[in-house]
Amino acid sequence: MIAIRVQDEVVDYLRRLAPKARHALRVAIKALAREKGDIKPLTDDLEGFYRLRVGSHRVVFEYEIINGKRTITCVFAGPRKWIYEVFQSRLME
């Protein structure tokens, strides 16, 4: 299994969701440890990152090696309609 790290920004997003959506995202993030779920690599300026689709929500993550162990770091989450533009603008900062 792969270790999962969730950055504070993702945790804050989860806290703002309704209980049903929050639960679905938490289950999906835990399933990432087995690389399960609707996962696709991002392209162009976001190459190197991946997205996890959970209904109308997306979690952007990347694979890293931390202390010699393969790790998935969830770096950003939000609704599908704006997540990629906002995430890309934050990367440019």
Backbone atoms as SQL, in Angstrom:
CREATE TABLE atoms (id INTEGER PRIMARY KEY, chain TEXT, resi INTEGER, resn TEXT, atom TEXT, x REAL, y REAL, z REAL);
INSERT INTO atoms VALUES
  (1, 'A', 1, 'MET', 'N', 0.836, -1.189, 0.000),
  (2, 'A', 1, 'MET', 'CA', 0.000, 0.000, 0.000),
  (3, 'A', 1, 'MET', 'C', 0.877, 1.247, 0.000),
  (4, 'A', 2, 'ILE', 'N', 0.342, 2.276, -0.583),
  (5, 'A', 2, 'ILE', 'CA', 1.041, 3.558, -0.678),
  (6, 'A', 2, 'ILE', 'C', 0.583, 4.434, 0.479),
  (7, 'A', 3, 'ALA', 'N', 1.537, 5.163, 1.073),
  (8, 'A', 3, 'ALA', 'CA', 1.188, 6.102, 2.144),
  (9, 'A', 3, 'ALA', 'C', 0.437, 7.292, 1.537),
  (10, 'A', 4, 'ILE', 'N', -0.505, 7.830, 2.297),
  (11, 'A', 4, 'ILE', 'CA', -1.301, 8.978, 1.848),
  (12, 'A', 4, 'ILE', 'C', -1.036, 10.159, 2.776),
  (13, 'A', 5, 'ARG', 'N', -0.716, 11.302, 2.190),
  (14, 'A', 5, 'ARG', 'CA', -0.598, 12.561, 2.934),
  (15, 'A', 5, 'ARG', 'C', -1.666, 13.504, 2.402),
  (16, 'A', 6, 'VAL', 'N', -2.328, 14.214, 3.289),
  (17, 'A', 6, 'VAL', 'CA', -3.370, 15.156, 2.881),
  (18, 'A', 6, 'VAL', 'C', -2.985, 16.528, 3.421),
  (19, 'A', 7, 'GLN', 'N', -2.761, 17.462, 2.506),
  (20, 'A', 7, 'GLN', 'CA', -2.373, 18.807, 2.930),
  (21, 'A', 7, 'GLN', 'C', -3.555, 19.540, 3.559),
  (22, 'A', 8, 'ASP', 'N', -3.231, 20.540, 4.367),
  (23, 'A', 8, 'ASP', 'CA', -4.235, 21.282, 5.125),
  (24, 'A', 8, 'ASP', 'C', -5.338, 21.869, 4.245),
  (25, 'A', 9, 'GLU', 'N', -4.988, 22.317, 3.064),
  (26, 'A', 9, 'GLU', 'CA', -5.987, 22.919, 2.176),
  (27, 'A', 9, 'GLU', 'C', -7.079, 21.916, 1.800),
  (28, 'A', 10, 'VAL', 'N', -6.701, 20.668, 1.608),
  (29, 'A', 10, 'VAL', 'CA', -7.673, 19.615, 1.287),
  (30, 'A', 10, 'VAL', 'C', -8.542, 19.330, 2.515),
  (31, 'A', 11, 'VAL', 'N', -7.930, 19.276, 3.678),
  (32, 'A', 11, 'VAL', 'CA', -8.685, 19.051, 4.922),
  (33, 'A', 11, 'VAL', 'C', -9.697, 20.173, 5.128),
  (34, 'A', 12, 'ASP', 'N', -9.280, 21.416, 4.893),
  (35, 'A', 12, 'ASP', 'CA', -10.198, 22.553, 5.040),
  (36, 'A', 12, 'ASP', 'C', -11.381, 22.444, 4.072),
  (37, 'A', 13, 'TYR', 'N', -11.109, 22.024, 2.841),
  (38, 'A', 13, 'TYR', 'CA', -12.191, 21.851, 1.866),
  (39, 'A', 13, 'TYR', 'C', -13.167, 20.772, 2.338),
  (40, 'A', 14, 'LEU', 'N', -12.634, 19.661, 2.822),
  (41, 'A', 14, 'LEU', 'CA', -13.488, 18.570, 3.305),
  (42, 'A', 14, 'LEU', 'C', -14.381, 19.034, 4.447),
  (43, 'A', 15, 'ARG', 'N', -13.855, 19.837, 5.341),
  (44, 'A', 15, 'ARG', 'CA', -14.636, 20.326, 6.489),
  (45, 'A', 15, 'ARG', 'C', -15.822, 21.178, 6.077),
  (46, 'A', 16, 'ARG', 'N', -15.724, 21.829, 4.923),
  (47, 'A', 16, 'ARG', 'CA', -16.802, 22.714, 4.473),
  (48, 'A', 16, 'ARG', 'C', -17.916, 21.970, 3.739),
  (49, 'A', 17, 'LEU', 'N', -17.702, 20.704, 3.431),
  (50, 'A', 17, 'LEU', 'CA', -18.690, 19.942, 2.661),
  (51, 'A', 17, 'LEU', 'C', -19.801, 19.383, 3.538),
  (52, 'A', 18, 'ALA', 'N', -20.898, 19.054, 2.878),
  (53, 'A', 18, 'ALA', 'CA', -21.997, 18.359, 3.555),
  (54, 'A', 18, 'ALA', 'C', -21.508, 16.966, 3.950),
  (55, 'A', 19, 'PRO', 'N', -22.095, 16.380, 4.989),
  (56, 'A', 19, 'PRO', 'CA', -21.614, 15.085, 5.490),
  (57, 'A', 19, 'PRO', 'C', -21.516, 13.978, 4.437),
  (58, 'A', 20, 'LYS', 'N', -22.490, 13.866, 3.557),
  (59, 'A', 20, 'LYS', 'CA', -22.478, 12.791, 2.560),
  (60, 'A', 20, 'LYS', 'C', -21.299, 12.952, 1.588),
  (61, 'A', 21, 'ALA', 'N', -21.100, 14.156, 1.085),
  (62, 'A', 21, 'ALA', 'CA', -19.991, 14.421, 0.162),
  (63, 'A', 21, 'ALA', 'C', -18.648, 14.265, 0.873),
  (64, 'A', 22, 'ARG', 'N', -18.558, 14.737, 2.103),
  (65, 'A', 22, 'ARG', 'CA', -17.318, 14.616, 2.895),
  (66, 'A', 22, 'ARG', 'C', -16.956, 13.146, 3.077),
  (67, 'A', 23, 'HIS', 'N', -17.945, 12.328, 3.408),
  (68, 'A', 23, 'HIS', 'CA', -17.696, 10.899, 3.606),
  (69, 'A', 23, 'HIS', 'C', -17.212, 10.241, 2.305),
  (70, 'A', 24, 'ALA', 'N', -17.868, 10.565, 1.195),
  (71, 'A', 24, 'ALA', 'CA', -17.487, 9.983, -0.100),
  (72, 'A', 24, 'ALA', 'C', -16.054, 10.350, -0.463),
  (73, 'A', 25, 'LEU', 'N', -15.664, 11.602, -0.227),
  (74, 'A', 25, 'LEU', 'CA', -14.293, 12.017, -0.534),
  (75, 'A', 25, 'LEU', 'C', -13.287, 11.342, 0.381),
  (76, 'A', 26, 'ARG', 'N', -13.598, 11.216, 1.656),
  (77, 'A', 26, 'ARG', 'CA', -12.678, 10.543, 2.578),
  (78, 'A', 26, 'ARG', 'C', -12.462, 9.082, 2.197),
  (79, 'A', 27, 'VAL', 'N', -13.536, 8.398, 1.838),
  (80, 'A', 27, 'VAL', 'CA', -13.434, 6.995, 1.418),
  (81, 'A', 27, 'VAL', 'C', -12.578, 6.902, 0.152),
  (82, 'A', 28, 'ALA', 'N', -12.804, 7.811, -0.798),
  (83, 'A', 28, 'ALA', 'CA', -12.053, 7.791, -2.055),
  (84, 'A', 28, 'ALA', 'C', -10.571, 8.089, -1.826),
  (85, 'A', 29, 'ILE', 'N', -10.259, 9.013, -0.927),
  (86, 'A', 29, 'ILE', 'CA', -8.858, 9.334, -0.631),
  (87, 'A', 29, 'ILE', 'C', -8.171, 8.139, 0.024),
  (88, 'A', 30, 'LYS', 'N', -8.859, 7.461, 0.923),
  (89, 'A', 30, 'LYS', 'CA', -8.281, 6.258, 1.545),
  (90, 'A', 30, 'LYS', 'C', -8.032, 5.170, 0.505),
  (91, 'A', 31, 'ALA', 'N', -8.909, 5.062, -0.499),
  (92, 'A', 31, 'ALA', 'CA', -8.753, 4.052, -1.549),
  (93, 'A', 31, 'ALA', 'C', -7.551, 4.337, -2.445),
  (94, 'A', 32, 'LEU', 'N', -7.067, 5.583, -2.434),
  (95, 'A', 32, 'LEU', 'CA', -5.869, 5.914, -3.203),
  (96, 'A', 32, 'LEU', 'C', -4.667, 5.086, -2.762),
  (97, 'A', 33, 'ALA', 'N', -4.644, 4.658, -1.505),
  (98, 'A', 33, 'ALA', 'CA', -3.531, 3.849, -0.999),
  (99, 'A', 33, 'ALA', 'C', -3.396, 2.561, -1.804),
  (100, 'A', 34, 'ARG', 'N', -4.485, 2.117, -2.412),
  (101, 'A', 34, 'ARG', 'CA', -4.482, 0.920, -3.261),
  (102, 'A', 34, 'ARG', 'C', -4.616, 1.309, -4.740),
  (103, 'A', 35, 'GLU', 'N', -4.482, 2.619, -4.998),
  (104, 'A', 35, 'GLU', 'CA', -4.614, 3.191, -6.344),
  (105, 'A', 35, 'GLU', 'C', -5.945, 2.821, -6.984),
  (106, 'A', 36, 'LYS', 'N', -6.998, 2.888, -6.177),
  (107, 'A', 36, 'LYS', 'CA', -8.366, 2.620, -6.629),
  (108, 'A', 36, 'LYS', 'C', -9.092, 3.944, -6.814),
  (109, 'A', 37, 'GLY', 'N', -10.009, 3.978, -7.741),
  (110, 'A', 37, 'GLY', 'CA', -10.814, 5.168, -7.961),
  (111, 'A', 37, 'GLY', 'C', -10.663, 5.665, -9.387),
  (112, 'A', 38, 'ASP', 'N', -11.386, 6.721, -9.700),
  (113, 'A', 38, 'ASP', 'CA', -11.344, 7.323, -11.029),
  (114, 'A', 38, 'ASP', 'C', -10.155, 8.283, -11.072),
  (115, 'A', 39, 'ILE', 'N', -8.994, 7.764, -11.450),
  (116, 'A', 39, 'ILE', 'CA', -7.728, 8.497, -11.427),
  (117, 'A', 39, 'ILE', 'C', -7.270, 8.730, -12.861),
  (118, 'A', 40, 'LYS', 'N', -6.874, 9.960, -13.154),
  (119, 'A', 40, 'LYS', 'CA', -6.318, 10.270, -14.471),
  (120, 'A', 40, 'LYS', 'C', -5.166, 11.254, -14.309),
  (121, 'A', 41, 'PRO', 'N', -4.148, 11.106, -15.153),
  (122, 'A', 41, 'PRO', 'CA', -3.050, 12.079, -15.116),
  (123, 'A', 41, 'PRO', 'C', -3.506, 13.396, -15.738),
  (124, 'A', 42, 'LEU', 'N', -3.003, 14.491, -15.204),
  (125, 'A', 42, 'LEU', 'CA', -3.292, 15.806, -15.770),
  (126, 'A', 42, 'LEU', 'C', -2.258, 16.105, -16.847),
  (127, 'A', 43, 'THR', 'N', -2.567, 17.018, -17.730),
  (128, 'A', 43, 'THR', 'CA', -1.694, 17.302, -18.870),
  (129, 'A', 43, 'THR', 'C', -1.296, 18.765, -18.910),
  (130, 'A', 44, 'ASP', 'N', -0.482, 19.099, -19.883),
  (131, 'A', 44, 'ASP', 'CA', -0.022, 20.458, -20.157),
  (132, 'A', 44, 'ASP', 'C', 0.687, 21.048, -18.944),
  (133, 'A', 45, 'ASP', 'N', 0.233, 22.201, -18.471),
  (134, 'A', 45, 'ASP', 'CA', 0.900, 22.875, -17.352),
  (135, 'A', 45, 'ASP', 'C', 0.774, 22.111, -16.041),
  (136, 'A', 46, 'LEU', 'N', -0.152, 21.182, -15.953),
  (137, 'A', 46, 'LEU', 'CA', -0.364, 20.418, -14.717),
  (138, 'A', 46, 'LEU', 'C', 0.228, 19.010, -14.802),
  (139, 'A', 47, 'GLU', 'N', 1.075, 18.792, -15.782),
  (140, 'A', 47, 'GLU', 'CA', 1.701, 17.477, -15.943),
  (141, 'A', 47, 'GLU', 'C', 2.487, 17.122, -14.684),
  (142, 'A', 48, 'GLY', 'N', 2.404, 15.870, -14.284),
  (143, 'A', 48, 'GLY', 'CA', 3.051, 15.409, -13.055),
  (144, 'A', 48, 'GLY', 'C', 2.065, 15.280, -11.900),
  (145, 'A', 49, 'PHE', 'N', 0.885, 15.868, -12.092),
  (146, 'A', 49, 'PHE', 'CA', -0.181, 15.766, -11.105),
  (147, 'A', 49, 'PHE', 'C', -1.261, 14.845, -11.667),
  (148, 'A', 50, 'TYR', 'N', -2.086, 14.348, -10.756),
  (149, 'A', 50, 'TYR', 'CA', -3.185, 13.451, -11.117),
  (150, 'A', 50, 'TYR', 'C', -4.450, 13.974, -10.467),
  (151, 'A', 51, 'ARG', 'N', -5.589, 13.526, -11.000),
  (152, 'A', 51, 'ARG', 'CA', -6.845, 13.919, -10.377),
  (153, 'A', 51, 'ARG', 'C', -7.633, 12.675, -10.004),
  (154, 'A', 52, 'LEU', 'N', -8.328, 12.794, -8.895),
  (155, 'A', 52, 'LEU', 'CA', -9.257, 11.769, -8.433),
  (156, 'A', 52, 'LEU', 'C', -10.641, 12.374, -8.540),
  (157, 'A', 53, 'ARG', 'N', -11.525, 11.732, -9.296),
  (158, 'A', 53, 'ARG', 'CA', -12.894, 12.231, -9.461),
  (159, 'A', 53, 'ARG', 'C', -13.800, 11.511, -8.485),
  (160, 'A', 54, 'VAL', 'N', -14.558, 12.310, -7.725),
  (161, 'A', 54, 'VAL', 'CA', -15.555, 11.770, -6.802),
  (162, 'A', 54, 'VAL', 'C', -16.814, 12.616, -7.007),
  (163, 'A', 55, 'GLY', 'N', -17.708, 12.139, -7.860),
  (164, 'A', 55, 'GLY', 'CA', -18.900, 12.919, -8.192),
  (165, 'A', 55, 'GLY', 'C', -18.499, 14.210, -8.872),
  (166, 'A', 56, 'SER', 'N', -18.972, 15.339, -8.355),
  (167, 'A', 56, 'SER', 'CA', -18.630, 16.639, -8.937),
  (168, 'A', 56, 'SER', 'C', -17.392, 17.249, -8.283),
  (169, 'A', 57, 'HIS', 'N', -16.745, 16.506, -7.408),
  (170, 'A', 57, 'HIS', 'CA', -15.551, 16.988, -6.716),
  (171, 'A', 57, 'HIS', 'C', -14.295, 16.362, -7.308),
  (172, 'A', 58, 'ARG', 'N', -13.184, 17.084, -7.207),
  (173, 'A', 58, 'ARG', 'CA', -11.906, 16.581, -7.683),
  (174, 'A', 58, 'ARG', 'C', -10.859, 16.774, -6.592),
  (175, 'A', 59, 'VAL', 'N', -9.935, 15.827, -6.511),
  (176, 'A', 59, 'VAL', 'CA', -8.779, 15.932, -5.629),
  (177, 'A', 59, 'VAL', 'C', -7.556, 15.835, -6.529),
  (178, 'A', 60, 'VAL', 'N', -6.684, 16.831, -6.457),
  (179, 'A', 60, 'VAL', 'CA', -5.446, 16.819, -7.227),
  (180, 'A', 60, 'VAL', 'C', -4.354, 16.279, -6.316),
  (181, 'A', 61, 'PHE', 'N', -3.584, 15.323, -6.848),
  (182, 'A', 61, 'PHE', 'CA', -2.524, 14.728, -6.034),
  (183, 'A', 61, 'PHE', 'C', -1.300, 14.459, -6.881),
  (184, 'A', 62, 'GLU', 'N', -0.196, 14.148, -6.192),
  (185, 'A', 62, 'GLU', 'CA', 1.037, 13.789, -6.877),
  (186, 'A', 62, 'GLU', 'C', 1.686, 12.625, -6.151),
  (187, 'A', 63, 'TYR', 'N', 2.467, 11.870, -6.900),
  (188, 'A', 63, 'TYR', 'CA', 3.253, 10.780, -6.330),
  (189, 'A', 63, 'TYR', 'C', 4.603, 11.339, -5.923),
  (190, 'A', 64, 'GLU', 'N', 5.074, 10.953, -4.744),
  (191, 'A', 64, 'GLU', 'CA', 6.370, 11.386, -4.254),
  (192, 'A', 64, 'GLU', 'C', 7.073, 10.201, -3.595),
  (193, 'A', 65, 'ILE', 'N', 8.372, 10.326, -3.438),
  (194, 'A', 65, 'ILE', 'CA', 9.140, 9.383, -2.642),
  (195, 'A', 65, 'ILE', 'C', 9.577, 10.146, -1.391),
  (196, 'A', 66, 'ILE', 'N', 9.080, 9.718, -0.236),
  (197, 'A', 66, 'ILE', 'CA', 9.399, 10.376, 1.034),
  (198, 'A', 66, 'ILE', 'C', 9.997, 9.320, 1.950),
  (199, 'A', 67, 'ASN', 'N', 11.231, 9.574, 2.396),
  (200, 'A', 67, 'ASN', 'CA', 11.966, 8.616, 3.234),
  (201, 'A', 67, 'ASN', 'C', 12.019, 7.234, 2.580),
  (202, 'A', 68, 'GLY', 'N', 12.220, 7.221, 1.276),
  (203, 'A', 68, 'GLY', 'CA', 12.333, 5.967, 0.550),
  (204, 'A', 68, 'GLY', 'C', 11.031, 5.234, 0.331),
  (205, 'A', 69, 'LYS', 'N', 9.913, 5.845, 0.685),
  (206, 'A', 69, 'LYS', 'CA', 8.613, 5.184, 0.552),
  (207, 'A', 69, 'LYS', 'C', 7.743, 5.954, -0.440),
  (208, 'A', 70, 'ARG', 'N', 7.100, 5.227, -1.327),
  (209, 'A', 70, 'ARG', 'CA', 6.196, 5.845, -2.294),
  (210, 'A', 70, 'ARG', 'C', 4.997, 6.424, -1.555),
  (211, 'A', 71, 'THR', 'N', 4.706, 7.690, -1.845),
  (212, 'A', 71, 'THR', 'CA', 3.660, 8.423, -1.127),
  (213, 'A', 71, 'THR', 'C', 2.785, 9.190, -2.114),
  (214, 'A', 72, 'ILE', 'N', 1.500, 9.243, -1.826),
  (215, 'A', 72, 'ILE', 'CA', 0.575, 10.097, -2.567),
  (216, 'A', 72, 'ILE', 'C', 0.274, 11.294, -1.676),
  (217, 'A', 73, 'THR', 'N', 0.506, 12.483, -2.216),
  (218, 'A', 73, 'THR', 'CA', 0.210, 13.715, -1.484),
  (219, 'A', 73, 'THR', 'C', -0.959, 14.419, -2.154),
  (220, 'A', 74, 'CYS', 'N', -2.069, 14.531, -1.438),
  (221, 'A', 74, 'CYS', 'CA', -3.250, 15.244, -1.926),
  (222, 'A', 74, 'CYS', 'C', -3.002, 16.724, -1.677),
  (223, 'A', 75, 'VAL', 'N', -2.914, 17.501, -2.759),
  (224, 'A', 75, 'VAL', 'CA', -2.498, 18.892, -2.631),
  (225, 'A', 75, 'VAL', 'C', -3.619, 19.903, -2.790),
  (226, 'A', 76, 'PHE', 'N', -4.726, 19.526, -3.441),
  (227, 'A', 76, 'PHE', 'CA', -5.775, 20.500, -3.695),
  (228, 'A', 76, 'PHE', 'C', -7.081, 19.763, -3.944),
  (229, 'A', 77, 'ALA', 'N', -8.191, 20.354, -3.546),
  (230, 'A', 77, 'ALA', 'CA', -9.508, 19.754, -3.776),
  (231, 'A', 77, 'ALA', 'C', -10.523, 20.860, -4.032),
  (232, 'A', 78, 'GLY', 'N', -11.518, 20.526, -4.819),
  (233, 'A', 78, 'GLY', 'CA', -12.561, 21.502, -5.099),
  (234, 'A', 78, 'GLY', 'C', -13.565, 20.952, -6.093),
  (235, 'A', 79, 'PRO', 'N', -14.570, 21.770, -6.413),
  (236, 'A', 79, 'PRO', 'CA', -15.565, 21.352, -7.401),
  (237, 'A', 79, 'PRO', 'C', -14.967, 21.366, -8.803),
  (238, 'A', 80, 'ARG', 'N', -15.443, 20.488, -9.640),
  (239, 'A', 80, 'ARG', 'CA', -14.917, 20.336, -10.978),
  (240, 'A', 80, 'ARG', 'C', -14.951, 21.623, -11.800),
  (241, 'A', 81, 'LYS', 'N', -15.942, 22.454, -11.604),
  (242, 'A', 81, 'LYS', 'CA', -16.109, 23.606, -12.492),
  (243, 'A', 81, 'LYS', 'C', -14.975, 24.631, -12.409),
  (244, 'A', 82, 'TRP', 'N', -14.194, 24.656, -11.301),
  (245, 'A', 82, 'TRP', 'CA', -13.110, 25.648, -11.235),
  (246, 'A', 82, 'TRP', 'C', -11.787, 25.126, -10.705),
  (247, 'A', 83, 'ILE', 'N', -11.705, 23.899, -10.306),
  (248, 'A', 83, 'ILE', 'CA', -10.503, 23.418, -9.616),
  (249, 'A', 83, 'ILE', 'C', -9.228, 23.554, -10.443),
  (250, 'A', 84, 'TYR', 'N', -9.283, 23.221, -11.727),
  (251, 'A', 84, 'TYR', 'CA', -8.058, 23.203, -12.522),
  (252, 'A', 84, 'TYR', 'C', -7.505, 24.614, -12.741),
  (253, 'A', 85, 'GLU', 'N', -8.378, 25.580, -12.992),
  (254, 'A', 85, 'GLU', 'CA', -7.925, 26.962, -13.190),
  (255, 'A', 85, 'GLU', 'C', -7.320, 27.529, -11.906),
  (256, 'A', 86, 'VAL', 'N', -7.994, 27.292, -10.785),
  (257, 'A', 86, 'VAL', 'CA', -7.496, 27.823, -9.504),
  (258, 'A', 86, 'VAL', 'C', -6.195, 27.135, -9.127),
  (259, 'A', 87, 'PHE', 'N', -6.106, 25.834, -9.292),
  (260, 'A', 87, 'PHE', 'CA', -4.891, 25.102, -8.943),
  (261, 'A', 87, 'PHE', 'C', -3.726, 25.567, -9.824),
  (262, 'A', 88, 'GLN', 'N', -3.968, 25.738, -11.100),
  (263, 'A', 88, 'GLN', 'CA', -2.918, 26.198, -12.004),
  (264, 'A', 88, 'GLN', 'C', -2.444, 27.601, -11.621),
  (265, 'A', 89, 'SER', 'N', -3.373, 28.488, -11.272),
  (266, 'A', 89, 'SER', 'CA', -2.969, 29.850, -10.893),
  (267, 'A', 89, 'SER', 'C', -2.151, 29.832, -9.600),
  (268, 'A', 90, 'ARG', 'N', -2.458, 28.921, -8.680),
  (269, 'A', 90, 'ARG', 'CA', -1.669, 28.810, -7.442),
  (270, 'A', 90, 'ARG', 'C', -0.278, 28.280, -7.721),
  (271, 'A', 91, 'LEU', 'N', -0.147, 27.399, -8.694),
  (272, 'A', 91, 'LEU', 'CA', 1.174, 26.883, -9.053),
  (273, 'A', 91, 'LEU', 'C', 2.044, 27.988, -9.648),
  (274, 'A', 92, 'MET', 'N', 1.416, 28.928, -10.336),
  (275, 'A', 92, 'MET', 'CA', 2.148, 30.017, -10.982),
  (276, 'A', 92, 'MET', 'C', 2.655, 31.061, -9.991),
  (277, 'A', 93, 'GLU', 'N', 2.046, 31.094, -8.792),
  (278, 'A', 93, 'GLU', 'CA', 2.429, 32.104, -7.783),
  (279, 'A', 93, 'GLU', 'C', 3.834, 31.911, -7.292);
